[in-house]
């Protein structure tokens, strides 16, 4: 199955903080993306799209990954930047 993803938010990794968990600053994500944006993604079926946290060497990023082309098209029509 082909899938695609869209980067929603990126931040630098805190090398001094604890490494046993990953903290997402949801208020900053909501401010950057919009709460309605994140809520729309969360209302979709997990077989259509999912929020994922990508761990990078110098940071983290929150992405939405699409598995259903119709949902992806709807997303781009609703949330085009």
DSSP file (Angstrom, degrees, kcal/mol; ACC not computed):
  #  RESIDUE AA STRUCTURE BP1 BP2  ACC     N-H-->O    O-->H-N    N-H-->O    O-->H-N    TCO  KAPPA ALPHA  PHI   PSI    X-CA   Y-CA   Z-CA
    1    1 A X              0   0    0      0, 0.0     2,-0.3     0, 0.0     0, 0.0   0.000 360.0 360.0 360.0 130.7    0.0    0.0    0.0
    2    2 A X        +     0   0    0     65,-0.1     2,-0.3     2,-0.0     0, 0.0  -0.649 360.0 177.9 -83.5 138.7    1.3    3.4   -1.0
    3    3 A X        -     0   0    0     -2,-0.3     2,-0.3    65,-0.0    64,-0.2  -0.921  12.6-160.7-135.3 164.5    1.2    6.1    1.7
    4    4 A X  E     -A   66   0A   0     62,-1.5    62,-3.8    -2,-0.3     2,-0.3  -0.928   7.9-149.3-139.5 164.0    2.3    9.7    1.9
    5    5 A X  E     -A   65   0A   0     -2,-0.3     2,-0.4    60,-0.3    60,-0.2  -0.956   6.2-153.0-139.6 157.4    2.9   12.1    4.8
    6    6 A X  E     -A   64   0A   0     58,-2.3    58,-2.4    -2,-0.3     2,-0.5  -0.997  24.3-126.6-128.4 130.6    2.7   15.7    5.6
    7    7 A X  E     +A   63   0A   0     -2,-0.4    56,-0.2    56,-0.2     3,-0.1  -0.661  28.3 176.0 -78.4 125.0    5.0   17.4    8.3
    8    8 A X  E     -     0   0A   0     54,-3.0     2,-0.3    -2,-0.5    55,-0.2   0.831  63.0  -4.1 -95.8 -40.9    2.8   19.2   10.8
    9    9 A X  E     -A   62   0A   0     53,-1.5    53,-2.9     2,-0.0    -1,-0.4  -0.986  57.1-164.4-158.1 141.0    5.4   20.5   13.3
   10   10 A X  E     +A   61   0A   0     -2,-0.3     2,-0.3    51,-0.2    51,-0.2  -0.967  11.4 172.0-129.7 147.0    9.1   20.2   13.9
   11   11 A X  E     -A   60   0A   0     49,-2.5    49,-3.0    -2,-0.3     2,-0.1  -0.990  35.2 -98.1-150.6 157.5   11.2   21.0   17.0
   12   12 A X  E     -A   59   0A   0     -2,-0.3     2,-0.3    47,-0.3    47,-0.3  -0.438  42.3-109.9 -75.3 148.6   14.8   20.5   18.2
   13   13 A X        -     0   0    0     45,-1.4     2,-1.1    -2,-0.1    -1,-0.1  -0.612  21.4-130.4 -80.1 133.9   15.7   17.6   20.5
   14   14 A X    >   -     0   0    0     -2,-0.3     3,-0.9     1,-0.2    -1,-0.1  -0.748  22.1-173.2 -85.7 100.6   16.5   18.5   24.1
   15   15 A X  T 3  S+     0   0    0     -2,-1.1    -1,-0.2     1,-0.2     4,-0.0   0.703  81.7  54.5 -69.3 -19.3   19.7   16.6   24.6
   16   16 A X  T 3  S+     0   0    0     -3,-0.1    -1,-0.2     2,-0.1     3,-0.1   0.639  94.4  85.8 -89.2 -14.7   19.8   17.4   28.3
   17   17 A X  S <  S-     0   0    0     -3,-0.9    -4,-0.0     1,-0.2     2,-0.0  -0.198  95.3 -67.8 -82.0 175.1   16.3   16.1   29.0
   18   18 A X        -     0   0    0      1,-0.1     3,-0.2     2,-0.0    -1,-0.2  -0.314  35.5-158.0 -63.0 144.5   15.2   12.5   29.9
   19   19 A X  S    S+     0   0    0      1,-0.1    -1,-0.1    -3,-0.1    -2,-0.0   0.414  76.1  80.5-103.8  -1.4   15.6   10.0   27.1
   20   20 A X  S    S+     0   0    0      1,-0.0     2,-0.3     2,-0.0    -1,-0.1   0.491  99.7  27.4 -90.2  -1.9   13.1    7.4   28.3
   21   21 A X  S    S-     0   0    0     -3,-0.2     2,-0.5     2,-0.0    -1,-0.0  -0.968  72.5-127.6-149.2 165.0   10.0    9.2   27.0
   22   22 A X        -     0   0    0     -2,-0.3     2,-0.5     2,-0.0    -3,-0.1  -0.967  20.0-155.3-122.0 120.1    9.1   11.6   24.3
   23   23 A X        -     0   0    0     -2,-0.5     2,-0.5     2,-0.0    -2,-0.0  -0.818   2.4-161.5 -99.4 126.5    7.3   14.8   25.2
   24   24 A X        -     0   0    0     -2,-0.5     2,-1.8    29,-0.0     3,-0.2  -0.935  18.6-137.1-105.5 124.8    5.1   16.5   22.6
   25   25 A X    >>  -     0   0    0     -2,-0.5     4,-2.1     1,-0.2     3,-0.5  -0.596  27.0-179.1 -80.5  83.7    4.3   20.2   23.4
   26   26 A X  H 3> S+     0   0    0     -2,-1.8     4,-3.1     1,-0.2     5,-0.3   0.852  75.3  57.4 -60.0 -39.0    0.7   19.9   22.4
   27   27 A X  H 3> S+     0   0    0      1,-0.2     4,-2.0     2,-0.2    -1,-0.2   0.908 110.2  45.6 -58.6 -38.3   -0.1   23.6   23.1
   28   28 A X  H <> S+     0   0    0     -3,-0.5     4,-2.6     2,-0.2    -2,-0.2   0.893 112.8  50.1 -69.9 -38.9    2.6   24.6   20.7
   29   29 A X  H  X>S+     0   0    0     -4,-2.1     4,-3.1     2,-0.2     5,-0.6   0.932 112.1  47.8 -62.5 -45.2    1.4   22.1   18.1
   30   30 A X  H  X5S+     0   0    0     -4,-3.1     4,-1.6     1,-0.2     5,-0.2   0.877 113.0  48.7 -63.9 -37.3   -2.2   23.4   18.5
   31   31 A X  H  <5S+     0   0    0     -4,-2.0    -1,-0.2    -5,-0.3    -2,-0.2   0.909 117.0  41.4 -68.0 -41.0   -0.9   27.0   18.2
   32   32 A X  H  <5S+     0   0    0     -4,-2.6    -2,-0.2    -5,-0.1    -3,-0.2   0.900 133.0  20.0 -73.6 -41.5    1.2   26.2   15.1
   33   33 A X  H  <5S-     0   0    0     -4,-3.1    -3,-0.2    -5,-0.2    -2,-0.2   0.786 110.3-106.8 -99.7 -33.1   -1.4   24.0   13.3
   34   34 A X     X< -     0   0    0     -4,-1.6     4,-1.7    -5,-0.6     3,-0.4   0.179  17.6-110.7 104.6 131.4   -4.7   24.8   14.9
   35   35 A X  H  > S+     0   0    0     -5,-0.2     4,-2.7     1,-0.2     5,-0.2   0.887 118.3  55.1 -60.4 -41.0   -6.6   22.7   17.3
   36   36 A X  H  > S+     0   0    0      1,-0.2     4,-2.1     2,-0.2    -1,-0.2   0.842 104.6  55.6 -62.6 -32.3   -9.4   22.0   14.7
   37   37 A X  H  > S+     0   0    0     -3,-0.4     4,-1.8     2,-0.2    -1,-0.2   0.950 111.5  41.4 -62.6 -51.9   -6.7   20.7   12.3
   38   38 A X  H  X S+     0   0    0     -4,-1.7     4,-2.4     1,-0.2    -2,-0.2   0.888 113.9  53.2 -66.2 -40.2   -5.4   18.1   14.9
   39   39 A X  H  X S+     0   0    0     -4,-2.7     4,-1.4     2,-0.2    -1,-0.2   0.889 106.5  53.1 -63.5 -38.4   -8.9   17.2   16.0
   40   40 A X  H  X S+     0   0    0     -4,-2.1     4,-0.7     2,-0.2     3,-0.3   0.930 109.9  48.0 -61.3 -45.1   -9.9   16.6   12.3
   41   41 A X  H >< S+     0   0    0     -4,-1.8     3,-1.1     1,-0.2    -2,-0.2   0.919 110.4  52.0 -61.2 -43.9   -7.0   14.2   11.9
   42   42 A X  H 3< S+     0   0    0     -4,-2.4    -1,-0.2     1,-0.2    -2,-0.2   0.754 103.7  58.3 -66.3 -24.4   -7.8   12.4   15.2
   43   43 A X  H 3< S+     0   0    0     -4,-1.4    -1,-0.2    -3,-0.3    -2,-0.2   0.659  89.0  94.0 -78.8 -15.4  -11.5   11.9   14.0
   44   44 A X  S << S-     0   0    0     -3,-1.1     2,-0.1    -4,-0.7    -3,-0.0  -0.365  89.8 -93.6 -76.0 157.0  -10.4   10.0   10.9
   45   45 A X    >>  -     0   0    0      1,-0.1     4,-2.0    -2,-0.1     3,-1.6  -0.382  28.4-123.9 -66.4 147.1  -10.1    6.2   10.9
   46   46 A X  T 34 S+     0   0    0      1,-0.3    -1,-0.1     2,-0.2    -2,-0.1   0.733 112.9  59.9 -65.9 -21.0   -6.7    4.7   11.7
   47   47 A X  T 34 S+     0   0    0      1,-0.1    -1,-0.3    20,-0.0     3,-0.1   0.608 108.7  44.9 -80.1 -11.7   -6.8    2.9    8.4
   48   48 A X  T <4 S-     0   0    0     -3,-1.6    19,-3.4     1,-0.4    20,-1.5   0.838 128.2 -19.2 -97.2 -44.2   -7.1    6.3    6.6
   49   49 A X  E  <  -B   66   0A   0     -4,-2.0    -1,-0.4    17,-0.3     2,-0.3  -0.985  55.5-163.3-162.2 158.6   -4.5    8.4    8.4
   50   50 A X  E     -B   65   0A   0     15,-2.0    15,-3.0    -2,-0.3     2,-0.4  -0.996  23.9-120.7-146.5 147.3   -2.4    8.5   11.5
   51   51 A X  E     -B   64   0A   0     -2,-0.3     2,-0.3    13,-0.2    13,-0.2  -0.752  38.2-175.2 -82.7 135.4   -0.4   11.0   13.5
   52   52 A X  E     -B   63   0A   0     11,-3.0    11,-2.8    -2,-0.4     2,-0.6  -0.976  23.5-137.9-134.3 147.7    3.2    9.8   13.9
   53   53 A X  E     -B   62   0A   0     -2,-0.3     2,-0.5     9,-0.2     9,-0.2  -0.927  19.2-156.5-103.8 122.2    6.2   11.1   15.8
   54   54 A X  E     -B   61   0A   0      7,-3.3     7,-1.8    -2,-0.6     2,-0.6  -0.871   6.6-145.3-101.7 129.8    9.5   10.9   13.8
   55   55 A X  E     -B   60   0A   0     -2,-0.5     2,-0.2     5,-0.2     5,-0.2  -0.843  22.6-179.5 -96.7 117.6   12.7   10.8   15.8
   56   56 A X        -     0   0    0      3,-2.5     3,-0.4    -2,-0.6   -43,-0.0  -0.710  39.9-109.3-111.1 163.8   15.5   12.6   14.0
   57   57 A X  S    S+     0   0    0     -2,-0.2    -1,-0.1     1,-0.2     3,-0.1   0.885 117.3  25.4 -61.7 -38.3   19.1   13.0   15.2
   58   58 A X  S    S-     0   0    0    -46,-0.1   -45,-1.4     1,-0.0     2,-0.3   0.305 131.5 -16.4-110.7   8.9   18.7   16.7   15.9
   59   59 A X  E     -A   12   0A   0     -3,-0.4    -3,-2.5   -47,-0.3     2,-0.3  -0.973  62.0 -97.0-179.1-167.1   15.1   16.9   16.6
   60   60 A X  E     -AB  11  55A   0    -49,-3.0   -49,-2.5    -2,-0.3     2,-0.3  -0.929  24.4-165.0-134.0 156.2   11.6   15.6   16.4
   61   61 A X  E     -AB  10  54A   0     -7,-1.8    -7,-3.3    -2,-0.3     2,-0.5  -0.989  15.2-140.3-148.2 144.6    8.7   16.1   14.0
   62   62 A X  E     +AB   9  53A   0    -53,-2.9   -54,-3.0    -2,-0.3   -53,-1.5  -0.877  30.5 176.9-100.1 125.8    5.0   15.3   14.1
   63   63 A X  E     -AB   7  52A   0    -11,-2.8   -11,-3.0    -2,-0.5     2,-0.5  -0.899  28.7-135.6-127.4 156.1    3.6   14.1   10.8
   64   64 A X  E     -AB   6  51A   0    -58,-2.4   -58,-2.3    -2,-0.3     2,-0.5  -0.969  22.7-156.5-108.4 128.0    0.3   12.9    9.5
   65   65 A X  E     -AB   5  50A   0    -15,-3.0   -15,-2.0    -2,-0.5     2,-0.4  -0.904   5.9-149.5-108.9 129.7    0.6    9.8    7.3
   66   66 A X  E     +AB   4  49A   0    -62,-3.8   -62,-1.5    -2,-0.5   -17,-0.3  -0.814  26.4 167.8-104.8 137.0   -2.1    9.0    4.8
   67   67 A X  S    S+     0   0    0    -19,-3.4     2,-0.5    -2,-0.4   -18,-0.2   0.476  70.6  63.6-116.2 -13.7   -3.2    5.6    3.7
   68   68 A X     >  -     0   0    0    -20,-1.5     4,-2.2     1,-0.1     3,-0.2  -0.961  67.2-154.7-118.2 116.4   -6.4    6.6    1.9
   69   69 A X  H  > S+     0   0    0     -2,-0.5     4,-2.3     1,-0.2     5,-0.2   0.814  94.7  55.9 -61.4 -30.9   -6.0    8.9   -1.2
   70   70 A X  H  > S+     0   0    0      2,-0.2     4,-2.3     1,-0.2    -1,-0.2   0.912 109.4  45.3 -67.8 -41.8   -9.5   10.2   -0.8
   71   71 A X  H  > S+     0   0    0     -3,-0.2     4,-2.7     2,-0.2    -2,-0.2   0.891 112.0  52.9 -67.5 -38.9   -8.8   11.3    2.8
   72   72 A X  H  X S+     0   0    0     -4,-2.2     4,-2.4     2,-0.2    -2,-0.2   0.917 109.7  48.1 -62.4 -43.2   -5.5   12.8    1.7
   73   73 A X  H  X S+     0   0    0     -4,-2.3     4,-2.2     2,-0.2    -2,-0.2   0.926 112.2  49.0 -62.5 -45.0   -7.2   14.8   -1.0
   74   74 A X  H  X S+     0   0    0     -4,-2.3     4,-2.3     1,-0.2    -2,-0.2   0.913 110.1  52.7 -60.4 -42.9   -9.9   16.1    1.4
   75   75 A X  H  X S+     0   0    0     -4,-2.7     4,-3.1     1,-0.2    -2,-0.2   0.941 109.7  47.3 -57.1 -49.6   -7.1   17.0    3.9
   76   76 A X  H  X S+     0   0    0     -4,-2.4     4,-0.6     1,-0.2    -1,-0.2   0.853 111.9  50.6 -65.3 -34.2   -5.2   19.1    1.3
   77   77 A X  H  < S+     0   0    0     -4,-2.2     3,-0.2    -5,-0.2    -1,-0.2   0.876 118.2  38.8 -68.6 -36.3   -8.5   20.8    0.2
   78   78 A X  H  < S+     0   0    0     -4,-2.3    -2,-0.2    -5,-0.2    -3,-0.2   0.864 128.2  29.3 -81.1 -36.9   -9.3   21.7    3.8
   79   79 A X  H  < S+     0   0    0     -4,-3.1    -1,-0.2    -5,-0.2    -2,-0.2  -0.014  76.0 152.2-119.8  29.0   -5.8   22.5    5.1
   80   80 A X     <        0   0    0     -4,-0.6    -3,-0.0    -3,-0.2    -4,-0.0  -0.353 360.0 360.0 -61.3 137.5   -3.9   23.9    2.1
   81   81 A X              0   0    0     -2,-0.0    -1,-0.1     0, 0.0    -5,-0.0   0.408 360.0 360.0-104.1 360.0   -1.2   26.3    3.2
